[in-house]
Amino acid sequence: MSVELLRQIAVYALTGAGLVFFLAGTLGVVRFPDTFSRLHALTKADNLGLGFLTLGLAVNAERWADVAKLALIWALVLLAAGTVAQLVARSALVRGER
């Protein structure tokens, strides 16, 4: 097996794992009964999904600058997702959802 083939296998495996987590989060939004359960499923699964997708893209990147950009995007999305989930949960709690 060549190094290029191993790299492509890693890319497919990591991006595939990311897509599986995205689908699991989507299924959680559809399946769970209340807002808080949906938020929990969505934020955890999406963060993991984006992480695996980012790793898959980083393995396929040609320059270290591209890897750094991907890592920065992932970090910013992690911060934003947690903040938005907290704001949505607080809004739901204020409206009286349980």
Secondary structure, DSSP 8 states (H G I E B T S, - for coil): --HHHHHHHHHHHHHHHHHHHHHHHHHHHHH-SSHHHHHHHHHHHHHHHHHHHHHHHHHH-SSHHHHHHHHHHHHHHHHHHHHHHHHHHHHHHHTT--
